[in-house]
């Protein structure tokens, strides 16, 4: 699985003009399941991400995790993270998991974060979504399982 994490002061996702997910401080997580990914990959990524020390401590250093800060996660499916741009000008997305498998792993990943004690909001898999965020830092990190 691939994830793009953005430390945020706030973030929201809209579908058809309606807010379907919203958080204050925490992480916006854009997530993509790739062909061959398993629940074990989602589990490892969720565990690593929840403990990743990218939030400021009292001294202003990135020493605290999402779990430490009590922050929330907004998880948004993003198959375009599977883009292959190595040839031509049109990205290919054949590395992405099939939609049904992608959605299953997306849901599993979000549920794993919840199981770790994190408040989780989600987007709508496969929908045309508008995502708004205030990137805190900015801090943006790429992760793979």
HELIX and SHEET records of a PDB file:
HELIX    1   1 UNK A   39  UNK A   51  1                                  13    
HELIX    2   2 UNK A   66  UNK A   69  1                                   4    
HELIX    3   3 UNK A   79  UNK A   82  5                                   4    
HELIX    4   4 UNK A   99  UNK A  115  1                                  17    
SHEET    1   A 5 UNK A  18  UNK A  23  0                                        
SHEET    2   A 5 UNK A   2  UNK A  15 -1                                        
SHEET    3   A 5 UNK A  26  UNK A  32 -1                                        
SHEET    4   A 5 UNK A  72  UNK A  77  1                                        
SHEET    5   A 5 UNK A 119  UNK A 122  1                                        
SHEET    1   B 3 UNK A  18  UNK A  23  0                                        
SHEET    2   B 3 UNK A   2  UNK A  15 -1                                        
SHEET    3   B 3 UNK A 130  UNK A 144 -1                                        
SHEET    1   C 2 UNK A  55  UNK A  56  0                                        
SHEET    2   C 2 UNK A  62  UNK A  64 -1                                        
END                                                                             
